[in-house]
Amino acid sequence: MLEYFIEVQQNTLALGLLLPVLGVRVFRLGGRPAIKRFLIGVLVGLGLAVILATLKAFTGWIVTEYWNMGFMAGILISGLAFVLTDYGVLFRKTPERAQRLCLWAASILGALLVVYVLRADLLYIREFAQADESIFSVNAVLRALGWLGALVLMSLYAAGMVVAARGVHEKPLQRLQTLMFLVYFIYGILSIVQILYAHHMIPRLPWIRSILQVSINQSDIFLYAIILLALVVVVFALSAQLRSLHTVAASADAGENPALRRKARALWRTTRRWSTVLVAGFVITVLSFTVIRAYNERGIELTPAEPVEYVGTTIRIPLEAVEDGHLHRFAHITEEGIEVRFIIIKKNEVAYGVGLDACNVCGATGYYERDDQVVCKMCDVVMNKQTIGFPGGCNPIPFEFTIEDGAFIVEVSLLEQAADHFR
C-alpha cells in the first residue's frame, strides 16, 4: 500500500501542481475559447493514456522508454514554445500569431503532460493482484487504496492550485509558472539523457554517468523545488486576497454596497481554506518521501550469494537451483578481490533472466524481491521480469552465458571483465 501511495505521488505531483497554473494562465490569455480548447487537450491526453496503458498491459507493441522519451521531448518543445511566445520572444511583431501559437502550445503541452504521467499511473492497476492473489484479497485491496489515495491527494492539489493561481496577479504568476517549467525542463532533459545513455546512444562518459547518478539518487529535489514554488503561489494568493479585503473594507463603496464586502470576505475564506488544504497536502507528501518511505523500506537487505561450482574456467549452476521462479544471487571474487554479483530468475516455462546485479545507471546497489517482483534497491523501480536479460533502463546488465547438460555455464573471464561495474 505505502509503496503505491509514494510512487504515484512521485509520478503525478508535477502534473497536479503545474497543470492548474497553466490552465489559469491560458484562461487569462485567451478567455473561454482558449480554456475550452485546453480542457479538450487534457481529455485527449487522458484518452491516449488509457489506450497506451491498455496496449502496454496486453501487447508487446509499447516500448516504455522510447515512448517516454518521445512524450518528454514533446513536452519540452511545446513548453518552450509556450514560454517564448508568452514572453514575446517569438513573433514579437505579429502579436495575434504569437497568441495563437502560445495557446496551441499550451493545449498540446497539457495533453502531453496528462498522457505522460497518467499512462504510468494506470499501469499500476495490473499489479494490484499479484501471482495467485485474488483481486479481493487484502493485499490487492491495500495496493488499490494506496494508488487511489495518492490520486485523490493529487486531485486536491489541482483544485487548490486553481484557486491559488486565480488569486495571484498576472506578472507574479507568469514568473512563478516559468520557474516551475524550468525545474521540470531540467528534469525532462536528464530523463531523456538517462534513456540515451542506457541504450548507448550517446558517449558513455564518466561525467555524464556521475550527473545521472546524482539526478536519480536525488530525484526528489525536483519535486521539492516544485512544491516550494507552489507554496510561493499560495503566499502570493493569500497576500493579494488579504490586500483586496482591506481595500474593499476601507472604500466608500463598501459602506453603500455591503455585497462588495461579503464577496471579498468569501474570496478570502475560499483562498485561505484551499491554501490550508495545499499546505497540509505538502506536509503529507514530504513525509511520504522521507519518513514513510524510510519506514516502508526499512531493513531491505540483499540476500547473500548462493554457492557456485567452478569447472575449469567456467562457473556451473544447475537449472534446478533456480526453478522456483524467485530471484537467485551468485557471486565471483575476481583476482583483485572484487565481488562480481549476478542474478538469475526463471521468467516463464522456457526462459530465464540473467544479468549482473547492477545496472548502467544506478550502479551496483543490486536488486531484491518484493511481492514476487524484482526491484532496484537504489531507485525502487520495479523490473518487468520478461525484460531481464535485455539491455536498457534500470534492467540488470546482461552478459553471455550458455545452457548445457541441465546447467548454466558462465565464463569466469566475462565476470572478470565486469568488475568495473562493482568497484
Residue pairs with C-beta under 8 A, 6 or more apart in sequence:
1 142
1 143
1 145
1 146
2 146
2 292
2 293
2 295
2 296
3 146
3 296
3 370
3 380
4 124
4 143
4 146
4 147
4 150
5 146
5 147
5 149
5 150
5 288
5 292
6 150
6 288
6 289
6 292
6 293
6 296
7 124
7 150
7 380
8 121
8 124
8 146
8 147
8 150
8 151
8 154
9 150
9 153
9 154
9 285
9 288
9 289
10 219
10 220
10 223
10 289
11 117
11 120
11 121
12 117
12 118
12 121
12 150
12 151
12 154
13 154
13 157
13 223
13 226
13 227
13 285
14 113
14 117
14 184
14 187
14 222
14 223
14 226
15 113
15 114
15 117
15 118
15 154
16 154
16 155
16 157
16 158
16 161
17 157
17 158
17 161
17 180
17 226
17 227
17 230
18 113
18 177
18 180
18 181
18 184
18 226
19 42
19 110
19 113
19 114
19 158
20 157
20 158
20 159
20 161
20 162
20 165
21 161
21 165
21 173
21 176
21 177
21 180
21 233
22 38
22 82
22 106
22 109
22 110
22 177
23 35
23 38
23 39
23 110
23 162
24 162
24 165
24 166
24 173
25 86
25 106
25 165
25 173
25 174
25 177
26 34
26 35
26 38
26 103
26 106
26 107
27 34
27 35
27 38
28 170
29 86
29 99
29 102
29 103
30 99
30 103
34 103
34 106
37 103
37 104
37 107
38 103
38 106
38 107
38 110
40 107
41 107
41 108
41 110
41 111
42 110
42 111
42 114
44 111
45 110
45 111
45 112
45 113
45 114
45 115
45 118
46 114
46 115
46 118
48 111
48 115
48 119
49 114
49 115
49 117
49 118
49 119
49 122
50 122
52 62
52 67
52 115
52 119
53 118
53 119
53 122
53 123
53 125
55 61
55 62
56 62
56 64
56 119
56 123
57 123
57 126
64 393
65 195
65 198
65 199
65 392
65 393
66 195
67 119
68 116
68 191
68 195
69 191
69 192
69 195
69 196
71 112
71 115
71 116
72 116
72 188
72 191
72 192
73 192
74 108
74 112
75 109
75 112
75 113
75 116
75 184
75 188
76 185
76 188
76 189
78 105
78 106
78 108
78 109
78 112
79 105
79 109
79 181
79 184
79 185
80 185
81 90
81 101
81 102
81 105
82 102
82 105
82 106
82 109
82 181
83 178
83 181
84 90
85 91
85 98
85 99
85 101
85 102
85 105
86 102
86 174
86 178
87 174
87 178
88 95
88 98
90 98
90 101
91 97
91 98
91 101
92 98
121 147
121 151
124 143
124 147
125 144
125 147
127 143
127 373
127 382
128 135
128 140
128 143
128 144
128 147
129 135
129 137
129 140
130 139
130 140
130 371
130 372
130 373
131 372
133 139
133 140
134 140
139 371
153 281
153 284
153 285
156 277
156 278
156 281
157 230
157 278
157 281
159 274
159 277
160 274
160 275
160 277
160 278
160 281
161 230
161 233
161 278
163 237
163 270
163 271
163 274
163 275
164 230
164 233
164 234
164 237
164 271
164 274
164 275
164 278
165 173
165 233
165 237
166 237
167 236
167 237
167 238
167 240
167 241
167 267
167 271
168 176
168 233
168 236
168 237
168 240
169 236
169 240
172 236
173 233
173 236
176 229
176 232
176 233
176 236
179 229
180 226
180 229
180 230
183 222
183 225
183 226
183 229
184 222
184 226
186 222
187 215
187 219
187 222
190 211
190 212
190 215
193 202
193 208
193 211
193 212
194 212
194 215
194 216
194 361
195 201
195 393
196 202
197 204
197 208
197 209
197 212
197 360
197 361
198 359
198 360
198 361
198 391
198 392
198 393
198 394
199 391
199 392
200 391
202 208
204 360
209 360
209 361
212 361
213 361
213 362
213 363
216 361
216 362
216 378
216 379
217 362
217 378
217 379
219 379
220 289
223 285
223 289
224 286
227 282
227 285
227 286
230 278
230 282
231 278
231 279
231 282
234 275
234 278
234 279
237 271
237 275
238 271
238 272
238 275
241 264
241 267
241 268
241 271
241 272
242 268
244 264
244 267
244 268
245 264
245 265
245 267
245 268
248 254
248 260
248 261
248 263
248 264
249 261
249 264
251 260
253 260
254 260
254 261
297 380
300 368
300 377
301 368
302 329
302 357
302 366
302 367
302 368
302 377
303 327
303 329
303 368
303 369
304 329
305 329
305 330
305 331
305 339
305 341
306 321
306 328
306 329
306 330
308 315
308 316
308 317
308 330
308 331
308 332
309 315
309 316
309 317
310 316
310 412
313 411
313 412
313 413
314 409
314 410
314 411
314 412
315 330
315 332
315 408
315 409
315 410
315 412
315 415
316 407
316 408
316 409
317 330
317 344
317 407
317 408
317 410
318 406
318 407
318 408
319 403
319 406
319 407
319 408
320 406
321 328
322 328
322 344
322 345
322 346
322 352
322 408
323 346
324 346
325 345
325 346
326 345
326 369
327 343
327 344
327 345
327 367
327 368
327 369
327 374
328 343
328 344
328 345
329 341
329 342
329 343
329 357
329 366
330 341
330 342
330 343
330 344
331 339
331 340
331 341
331 342
332 339
332 340
332 342
332 412
332 415
332 416
333 339
333 340
334 340
334 415
334 416
334 419
335 416
336 419
338 419
338 422
338 423
339 422
340 356
340 415
340 416
340 418
340 419
340 421
340 422
341 356
341 357
341 358
341 364
341 366
341 422
342 354
342 355
342 356
342 357
342 396
342 399
342 410
342 415
343 353
343 354
343 355
343 356
343 357
343 367
343 374
343 388
343 396
344 352
344 353
344 354
344 408
345 352
345 353
345 374
345 385
345 388
346 352
346 353
347 353
347 385
347 386
347 388
347 389
348 386
351 386
351 389
352 389
352 408
353 385
353 386
353 387
353 388
353 389
353 396
354 388
354 389
354 398
354 399
354 401
354 408
355 388
355 389
355 395
355 396
355 397
355 398
355 399
356 364
356 396
356 397
356 398
356 399
356 418
356 421
357 364
357 366
357 367
357 396
358 364
358 365
358 366
358 396
358 397
358 421
358 422
359 376
359 393
359 394
359 395
359 396
359 397
360 391
360 397
361 379
361 393
361 394
362 376
362 378
362 379
362 394
363 378
363 421
364 421
364 422
365 376
365 377
365 378
366 377
367 374
367 375
367 376
367 377
367 383
367 396
368 374
368 375
368 377
369 375
373 382
373 383
373 385
374 382
374 383
374 385
374 388
375 381
375 382
375 383
376 383
376 394
379 394
381 393
381 394
383 394
383 395
383 396
387 395
388 395
388 396
389 395
389 396
389 398
390 398
391 397
391 398
397 418
397 421
399 410
399 414
399 415
399 418
400 411
400 414
401 408
401 409
401 410
401 411
402 408
402 409
403 409
